[in-house]
Amino acid sequence: MADDSKQPVATPKRLHVDLAGQVAIVTGASQGIGRAIAEALAASGATVALVARSAGKLADVAAAIRSAGGAAEPFACDVSQAENVTAVVDAIHSKLGRIDILVNNAGVTRDTLLPRMSDEEWDEVLTTNLRGPFLFMRAVSRPMMQQRYGRIINVASVSGLIGNPGQANYSASKAGLVGLTRTVAKELAGRKITVNAVAPGFIASDMTAALGPALLDEVKKRVPAKRLGEAWEIADAVLFLAAPSSAYITAQVLTIDGGLIG
């Protein structure tokens, strides 16, 4: 019998929604899940403001989106710095005219067991993964409230729901992001702004590839679906929550993990 866990996952017909005329911000858009999300939003007609620290990588993503017929603009930014975030959101609003969608995807890991975790490793992860989304949500809330429309999607993690050894900082940041999502959703619902989160499990990426074949095989055994998720599967979930038709879905966390946490 063939081992399905070792077979590539065929991409089915992708989800498509009409986002023509809308402007989306995607943080951490230079690679991996963030790039997949940016490409999905652009393919659905949105103009995508690509945000990350690396201007060079962002330029490559913008070029790829444009060559595929989409619209994208790169904006280099350190998401942990309030002044940078305010300036970038103002620049995006000024250049593109509006802000309809925010996807907070930027994140880092500095994994080690608690007794060995340094103050710097704790602070860097919490600052990027939790302070960053707070700063962007605060900055976009004003134009979204003025236009009485908005979609905010935060990329959390199953680690923030169940914990994961060696990731006290990362798990805390993602658990905090879930709490932030649910609170801000309640604050902004009256202005027709939805705020939701997706919580990916093990997703095929450079980060998971670094685990090595043996450990990856063990990971797949733990997942009922017997495989890693793909970046496009996260992107299509984000696209669903970003759609105008998702207006009555807010303060929710959509877990995308192949049944890992049940």
C-alpha positions as CSV (number, residue, x, y, z in Angstrom):
1,M,0.0,0.0,0.0
2,A,1.3,3.4,-0.9
3,D,2.4,5.8,1.9
4,D,0.2,8.8,1.2
5,S,2.1,10.9,3.7
6,K,5.1,10.9,1.4
7,Q,3.1,12.0,-1.7
8,P,2.9,15.7,-2.7
9,V,-0.5,17.3,-2.1
10,A,-2.1,18.1,-5.3
11,T,-3.5,21.7,-5.4
12,P,-7.3,21.6,-6.1
13,K,-9.3,24.4,-7.7
14,R,-8.5,27.3,-5.4
15,L,-11.0,29.4,-3.5
16,H,-11.8,32.7,-5.2
17,V,-13.5,35.8,-3.9
18,D,-14.0,39.2,-5.5
19,L,-11.7,41.7,-3.8
20,A,-11.5,44.1,-6.7
21,G,-11.0,47.7,-5.5
22,Q,-9.8,46.6,-2.0
23,V,-6.4,47.3,-0.4
24,A,-4.8,44.6,1.8
25,I,-1.8,44.8,4.0
26,V,0.2,41.6,4.7
27,T,3.0,41.6,7.2
28,G,5.8,39.0,6.9
29,A,5.0,38.9,3.2
30,S,8.5,38.2,1.9
31,Q,8.3,34.4,2.2
32,G,6.4,31.3,3.2
33,I,2.9,31.6,4.5
34,G,2.9,35.4,4.2
35,R,3.9,35.3,0.5
36,A,1.2,32.7,-0.2
37,I,-1.4,34.9,1.5
38,A,-0.3,38.0,-0.5
39,E,-0.5,36.1,-3.7
40,A,-3.9,34.7,-2.9
41,L,-5.3,38.2,-2.1
42,A,-3.8,39.7,-5.2
43,A,-5.2,36.9,-7.4
44,S,-8.6,37.8,-6.0
45,G,-8.2,41.4,-7.2
46,A,-6.9,43.2,-4.1
47,T,-4.0,45.6,-4.3
48,V,-1.6,44.2,-1.7
49,A,0.8,46.2,0.4
50,L,3.7,43.9,1.2
51,V,5.3,44.5,4.5
52,A,8.6,42.9,5.9
53,R,12.0,44.0,6.9
54,S,13.8,42.9,3.7
55,A,13.2,45.3,0.9
56,G,15.0,43.0,-1.6
57,K,12.8,40.1,-0.8
58,L,9.7,42.2,-1.0
59,A,10.7,43.6,-4.4
60,D,10.9,40.0,-5.6
61,V,7.4,39.1,-4.3
62,A,5.9,42.3,-5.8
63,A,7.5,41.5,-9.2
64,A,6.1,37.9,-9.1
65,I,2.6,39.2,-8.2
66,R,2.7,41.8,-11.0
67,S,3.9,39.3,-13.6
68,A,0.9,37.1,-12.7
69,G,-1.4,40.1,-13.4
70,G,-1.9,41.3,-9.8
71,A,-1.1,44.6,-8.0
72,A,1.4,44.9,-5.2
73,E,3.5,47.5,-3.5
74,P,6.4,46.8,-1.2
75,F,6.9,48.6,2.1
76,A,9.9,47.8,4.2
77,C,9.1,48.0,8.0
78,D,10.2,46.7,11.4
79,V,6.8,45.7,12.7
80,S,8.0,46.0,16.3
81,Q,8.6,49.7,16.1
82,A,5.6,52.0,16.7
83,E,7.0,54.9,14.7
84,N,7.8,52.6,11.7
85,V,4.3,51.0,11.7
86,T,2.5,54.4,11.9
87,A,4.6,55.8,9.1
88,V,4.0,52.7,6.9
89,V,0.3,52.6,7.5
90,D,0.0,56.3,6.7
91,A,2.1,55.8,3.5
92,I,-0.1,52.9,2.4
93,H,-3.3,54.8,3.0
94,S,-2.0,57.9,1.3
95,K,-0.6,56.0,-1.8
96,L,-3.4,53.4,-2.2
97,G,-6.4,55.4,-0.9
98,R,-7.9,53.0,1.6
99,I,-7.2,50.0,3.8
100,D,-9.7,47.2,3.7
101,I,-7.8,44.1,4.9
102,L,-5.0,43.6,7.4
103,V,-3.2,40.2,7.7
104,N,-0.8,40.1,10.7
105,N,1.5,37.2,9.7
106,A,5.0,38.5,10.7
107,G,6.6,36.3,13.4
108,V,9.8,34.9,14.7
109,T,10.9,31.9,16.8
110,R,13.7,31.7,19.3
111,D,13.2,28.2,20.6
112,T,14.8,26.8,23.7
113,L,13.7,25.3,27.0
114,L,12.6,27.8,29.7
115,P,15.7,27.4,32.0
116,R,18.0,28.4,29.1
117,M,15.8,31.1,27.6
118,S,17.3,34.6,27.8
119,D,15.6,37.8,28.4
120,E,16.5,38.8,24.8
121,E,14.9,35.7,23.3
122,W,11.7,36.2,25.3
123,D,11.5,39.9,24.4
124,E,12.3,39.5,20.7
125,V,9.5,37.0,20.1
126,L,6.9,38.8,22.2
127,T,7.8,42.1,20.6
128,T,7.5,40.9,17.0
129,N,4.7,38.4,17.4
130,L,2.4,40.3,19.7
131,R,3.4,43.9,19.9
132,G,3.6,44.0,16.1
133,P,0.0,42.9,15.5
134,F,-1.2,45.3,18.2
135,L,0.6,48.2,16.5
136,F,-0.8,47.4,13.0
137,M,-4.3,46.8,14.4
138,R,-4.3,50.1,16.2
139,A,-3.0,51.9,13.1
140,V,-5.5,50.5,10.6
141,S,-8.5,50.7,13.0
142,R,-8.9,54.5,12.4
143,P,-9.3,54.3,8.6
144,M,-11.4,51.2,8.8
145,M,-13.7,52.8,11.3
146,Q,-14.0,55.9,9.1
147,Q,-15.0,53.8,6.1
148,R,-17.1,51.4,8.3
149,Y,-15.6,48.3,6.8
150,G,-12.6,46.1,7.5
151,R,-11.2,42.6,7.8
152,I,-8.4,41.8,10.2
153,I,-6.9,38.3,10.2
154,N,-4.2,37.4,12.7
155,V,-1.9,34.4,12.1
156,A,-1.7,32.6,15.4
157,S,-0.6,29.0,16.0
158,V,-1.7,25.7,17.6
159,S,1.2,26.4,19.9
160,G,-0.7,29.2,21.4
161,L,-3.7,26.9,22.0
162,I,-2.0,23.9,23.5
163,G,1.6,24.9,24.2
164,N,4.7,23.3,22.9
165,P,7.9,22.4,24.8
166,G,10.8,24.6,23.9
167,Q,8.5,27.4,22.8
168,A,7.4,29.3,26.0
169,N,8.0,32.6,24.3
170,Y,6.4,31.7,21.0
171,S,3.4,29.9,22.6
172,A,2.8,32.9,24.9
173,S,2.9,35.3,22.0
174,K,0.4,33.3,20.0
175,A,-1.9,32.8,23.0
176,G,-1.7,36.5,23.6
177,L,-2.6,37.1,19.9
178,V,-5.7,34.9,20.3
179,G,-6.8,37.0,23.3
180,L,-6.1,40.2,21.4
181,T,-8.1,39.0,18.4
182,R,-11.2,38.2,20.5
183,T,-11.1,41.5,22.4
184,V,-10.5,43.8,19.4
185,A,-13.3,41.9,17.5
186,K,-15.7,42.9,20.2
187,E,-14.5,46.5,20.2
188,L,-14.8,46.9,16.4
189,A,-17.8,44.8,15.5
190,G,-20.2,47.8,15.7
191,R,-18.2,49.5,12.9
192,K,-18.6,46.5,10.5
193,I,-15.0,45.4,11.1
194,T,-14.3,41.7,11.7
195,V,-11.3,40.4,13.5
196,N,-10.4,36.7,13.4
197,A,-7.4,34.4,13.6
198,V,-6.1,31.3,11.9
199,A,-4.1,28.9,13.9
200,P,-1.9,26.7,11.7
201,G,-0.4,23.5,12.8
202,F,2.7,21.9,11.1
203,I,3.0,23.6,7.7
204,A,5.6,22.7,5.1
205,S,8.2,25.5,5.1
206,D,11.9,26.2,5.4
207,M,11.4,26.1,9.2
208,T,9.9,22.6,9.2
209,A,12.3,21.3,6.6
210,A,15.1,22.2,9.0
211,L,13.8,19.6,11.4
212,G,15.2,16.9,9.2
213,P,13.5,13.8,7.6
214,A,13.4,11.6,10.7
215,L,11.7,14.2,12.9
216,L,9.3,15.2,10.2
217,D,8.2,11.6,9.9
218,E,7.5,11.6,13.6
219,V,5.5,14.8,13.2
220,K,3.4,13.3,10.4
221,K,2.6,10.3,12.6
222,R,1.1,12.7,15.2
223,V,-1.1,14.4,12.7
224,P,-4.3,12.5,11.8
225,A,-4.1,13.7,8.2
226,K,-0.6,12.1,8.1
227,R,1.0,15.0,6.3
228,L,2.1,18.6,6.7
229,G,-0.1,21.4,5.7
230,E,0.7,23.6,2.7
231,A,1.1,27.3,2.7
232,W,-1.8,27.7,0.2
233,E,-4.1,26.0,2.6
234,I,-3.5,28.7,5.1
235,A,-3.8,31.4,2.4
236,D,-7.2,30.2,1.3
237,A,-8.5,30.1,4.9
238,V,-7.3,33.7,5.2
239,L,-9.0,34.6,1.9
240,F,-12.3,33.1,3.2
241,L,-12.1,35.3,6.3
242,A,-11.2,38.4,4.2
243,A,-14.2,38.0,2.0
244,P,-17.1,40.5,2.1
245,S,-19.4,37.5,2.6
246,S,-17.7,36.7,6.0
247,A,-19.3,39.7,7.6
248,Y,-21.0,37.7,10.5
249,I,-17.8,35.8,11.4
250,T,-15.8,37.6,14.0
251,A,-13.8,36.8,17.2
252,Q,-13.1,33.3,15.9
253,V,-10.0,31.2,15.7
254,L,-9.9,28.8,12.7
255,T,-7.5,25.9,13.5
256,I,-5.8,24.4,10.4
257,D,-3.8,21.5,11.6
258,G,-5.0,18.2,10.0
259,G,-6.8,17.3,13.1
260,L,-3.7,17.5,15.4
261,I,-5.4,19.1,18.4
262,G,-8.9,17.8,17.7
